[in-house]
Amino acid sequence: MKKTIFFVVLLVCVYSSYSQEQLVKNNKNREELMLLKPYSLYEEVVGEFGEPDDVIGSGFVIIQYILSDGRRINLNFGRGDRLYALVEISILGEMKEIFNCFNESTVSQQSLTPYVQILSINSSW
């Protein structure tokens, strides 16, 4: 019985220690993610922050990091390897745009035309 209690206490201590380390790591990553600059390379971002928790893009390369508090950070790499948009999503689903280069003239309209057409078709539903 004493061995069982000791084992359970040990597991709880190890788990809580791991959880605290993970929380600190994720908060640090959030702060560092917020400092990313437009046009950062995909390879550099993944090298710095690790593999994303999810890939949600269809047509565009959009990766997502999920933080320990439930917030999500979406990184949109367009159709290439450069970061064009960074969005933070709260646990309530509220979106906060950190930056969005798609609104700038640096992205050619020609590269966005197929997606604008798809949005126009879908908006008529």
C-alpha atoms as a printed R data frame, in Angstrom:
    type eleno elety resid chain resno       x      y       z
1   ATOM     1    CA   MET     A     1   0.000  0.000   0.000
2   ATOM     2    CA   LYS     A     2   2.806  2.441   0.890
3   ATOM     3    CA   LYS     A     3   4.553  1.644  -2.387
4   ATOM     4    CA   THR     A     4   1.371  2.409  -4.333
5   ATOM     5    CA   ILE     A     5   0.878  5.749  -2.586
6   ATOM     6    CA   PHE     A     6   4.531  6.640  -3.139
7   ATOM     7    CA   PHE     A     7   4.231  5.743  -6.831
8   ATOM     8    CA   VAL     A     8   1.066  7.869  -7.260
9   ATOM     9    CA   VAL     A     9   2.678 10.858  -5.490
10  ATOM    10    CA   LEU     A    10   5.766 10.466  -7.661
11  ATOM    11    CA   LEU     A    11   3.654 10.429 -10.855
12  ATOM    12    CA   VAL     A    12   1.755 13.542  -9.776
13  ATOM    13    CA   CYS     A    13   5.009 15.389  -9.047
14  ATOM    14    CA   VAL     A    14   6.541 14.412 -12.378
15  ATOM    15    CA   TYR     A    15   3.377 15.334 -14.304
16  ATOM    16    CA   SER     A    16   2.980 18.736 -12.614
17  ATOM    17    CA   SER     A    17   6.668 19.503 -13.211
18  ATOM    18    CA   TYR     A    18   6.304 18.618 -16.899
19  ATOM    19    CA   SER     A    19   3.127 20.700 -17.197
20  ATOM    20    CA   GLN     A    20   4.827 23.765 -15.705
21  ATOM    21    CA   GLU     A    21   7.802 23.406 -18.062
22  ATOM    22    CA   GLN     A    22   5.459 23.024 -21.038
23  ATOM    23    CA   LEU     A    23   3.450 26.094 -19.985
24  ATOM    24    CA   VAL     A    24   6.594 28.215 -19.703
25  ATOM    25    CA   LYS     A    25   7.836 26.909 -23.063
26  ATOM    26    CA   ASN     A    26   4.542 27.669 -24.814
27  ATOM    27    CA   ASN     A    27   4.301 31.160 -23.337
28  ATOM    28    CA   LYS     A    28   7.853 31.850 -24.463
29  ATOM    29    CA   ASN     A    29   6.996 30.533 -27.917
30  ATOM    30    CA   ARG     A    30   3.941 32.805 -28.087
31  ATOM    31    CA   GLU     A    31   6.061 35.840 -27.335
32  ATOM    32    CA   GLU     A    32   8.629 34.763 -29.912
33  ATOM    33    CA   LEU     A    33   5.939 33.929 -32.472
34  ATOM    34    CA   MET     A    34   4.532 37.446 -32.083
35  ATOM    35    CA   LEU     A    35   7.977 38.814 -32.986
36  ATOM    36    CA   LEU     A    36   8.157 36.990 -36.326
37  ATOM    37    CA   LYS     A    37   8.684 39.316 -39.253
38  ATOM    38    CA   PRO     A    38   6.801 39.282 -42.554
39  ATOM    39    CA   TYR     A    39   8.442 37.146 -45.240
40  ATOM    40    CA   SER     A    40  10.221 34.867 -42.720
41  ATOM    41    CA   LEU     A    41  11.126 31.554 -44.314
42  ATOM    42    CA   TYR     A    42   8.997 28.478 -43.565
43  ATOM    43    CA   GLU     A    43  12.090 26.361 -42.835
44  ATOM    44    CA   GLU     A    44  13.378 28.911 -40.330
45  ATOM    45    CA   VAL     A    45  10.037 29.129 -38.507
46  ATOM    46    CA   VAL     A    46   9.648 25.353 -38.217
47  ATOM    47    CA   GLY     A    47  13.315 25.043 -37.248
48  ATOM    48    CA   GLU     A    48  12.795 27.552 -34.433
49  ATOM    49    CA   PHE     A    49   9.357 26.460 -33.139
50  ATOM    50    CA   GLY     A    50   9.162 22.811 -34.185
51  ATOM    51    CA   GLU     A    51   6.624 21.041 -36.322
52  ATOM    52    CA   PRO     A    52   3.207 22.749 -36.250
53  ATOM    53    CA   ASP     A    53   0.329 21.218 -34.327
54  ATOM    54    CA   ASP     A    54  -1.876 21.374 -37.408
55  ATOM    55    CA   VAL     A    55  -1.783 22.241 -41.111
56  ATOM    56    CA   ILE     A    56  -5.069 23.912 -42.003
57  ATOM    57    CA   GLY     A    57  -4.445 25.494 -45.382
58  ATOM    58    CA   SER     A    58  -6.078 24.401 -48.588
59  ATOM    59    CA   GLY     A    59  -4.325 26.050 -51.514
60  ATOM    60    CA   PHE     A    60  -2.407 28.317 -49.150
61  ATOM    61    CA   VAL     A    61   0.130 26.874 -46.715
62  ATOM    62    CA   ILE     A    62  -1.310 27.700 -43.282
63  ATOM    63    CA   ILE     A    63   0.177 26.113 -40.201
64  ATOM    64    CA   GLN     A    64  -1.087 26.355 -36.651
65  ATOM    65    CA   TYR     A    65   0.565 26.236 -33.241
66  ATOM    66    CA   ILE     A    66  -1.747 25.516 -30.300
67  ATOM    67    CA   LEU     A    67  -0.673 27.061 -26.998
68  ATOM    68    CA   SER     A    68  -1.240 25.458 -23.603
69  ATOM    69    CA   ASP     A    69  -3.952 27.985 -22.704
70  ATOM    70    CA   GLY     A    70  -5.972 27.090 -25.809
71  ATOM    71    CA   ARG     A    71  -5.008 30.049 -27.980
72  ATOM    72    CA   ARG     A    72  -3.905 29.274 -31.523
73  ATOM    73    CA   ILE     A    73  -1.384 31.020 -33.721
74  ATOM    74    CA   ASN     A    74  -1.981 30.722 -37.469
75  ATOM    75    CA   LEU     A    75   0.901 31.369 -39.846
76  ATOM    76    CA   ASN     A    76  -0.022 31.820 -43.514
77  ATOM    77    CA   PHE     A    77   2.790 31.184 -45.981
78  ATOM    78    CA   GLY     A    78   0.656 31.816 -49.072
79  ATOM    79    CA   ARG     A    79   1.534 29.449 -51.885
80  ATOM    80    CA   GLY     A    80   5.248 29.563 -51.164
81  ATOM    81    CA   ASP     A    81   7.762 29.466 -48.396
82  ATOM    82    CA   ARG     A    82   7.483 33.051 -47.064
83  ATOM    83    CA   LEU     A    83   5.312 34.191 -44.141
84  ATOM    84    CA   TYR     A    84   2.575 36.568 -45.321
85  ATOM    85    CA   ALA     A    85   0.147 36.662 -42.386
86  ATOM    86    CA   LEU     A    86   0.149 35.941 -38.654
87  ATOM    87    CA   VAL     A    87  -3.100 35.667 -36.691
88  ATOM    88    CA   GLU     A    88  -3.741 34.918 -33.021
89  ATOM    89    CA   ILE     A    89  -7.053 33.196 -32.211
90  ATOM    90    CA   SER     A    90  -8.420 33.305 -28.660
91  ATOM    91    CA   ILE     A    91 -10.135 30.352 -27.010
92  ATOM    92    CA   LEU     A    92 -13.434 32.110 -27.845
93  ATOM    93    CA   GLY     A    93 -12.504 32.204 -31.526
94  ATOM    94    CA   GLU     A    94 -11.744 35.927 -31.659
95  ATOM    95    CA   MET     A    95  -9.094 36.656 -34.268
96  ATOM    96    CA   LYS     A    96  -6.357 39.253 -33.811
97  ATOM    97    CA   GLU     A    97  -4.354 39.981 -36.941
98  ATOM    98    CA   ILE     A    98  -0.720 40.619 -36.066
99  ATOM    99    CA   PHE     A    99   0.225 41.348 -39.685
100 ATOM   100    CA   ASN     A   100  -1.174 40.629 -43.133
101 ATOM   101    CA   CYS     A   101   0.948 41.224 -46.216
102 ATOM   102    CA   PHE     A   102  -1.854 40.096 -48.542
103 ATOM   103    CA   ASN     A   103  -3.279 43.606 -48.220
104 ATOM   104    CA   GLU     A   104  -0.054 45.121 -49.503
105 ATOM   105    CA   SER     A   105   0.981 45.649 -53.100
106 ATOM   106    CA   THR     A   106   3.932 43.283 -52.552
107 ATOM   107    CA   VAL     A   107   1.691 40.328 -53.356
108 ATOM   108    CA   SER     A   108   0.744 40.270 -57.007
109 ATOM   109    CA   GLN     A   109  -2.950 40.255 -57.809
110 ATOM   110    CA   GLN     A   110  -2.317 37.534 -60.359
111 ATOM   111    CA   SER     A   111  -1.211 35.093 -57.656
112 ATOM   112    CA   LEU     A   112  -4.425 35.759 -55.680
113 ATOM   113    CA   THR     A   113  -6.901 35.732 -58.584
114 ATOM   114    CA   PRO     A   114  -7.959 32.047 -58.301
115 ATOM   115    CA   TYR     A   115  -8.689 32.490 -54.586
116 ATOM   116    CA   VAL     A   116 -10.650 35.707 -55.087
117 ATOM   117    CA   GLN     A   117 -12.778 33.929 -57.699
118 ATOM   118    CA   ILE     A   118 -13.436 31.027 -55.320
119 ATOM   119    CA   LEU     A   119 -14.438 33.444 -52.559
120 ATOM   120    CA   SER     A   120 -16.784 35.251 -54.947
121 ATOM   121    CA   ILE     A   121 -18.473 32.001 -55.953
122 ATOM   122    CA   ASN     A   122 -18.824 30.832 -52.349
123 ATOM   123    CA   SER     A   123 -20.200 34.164 -51.130
124 ATOM   124    CA   SER     A   124 -23.263 33.782 -53.376
125 ATOM   125    CA   TRP     A   125 -24.485 30.767 -51.382
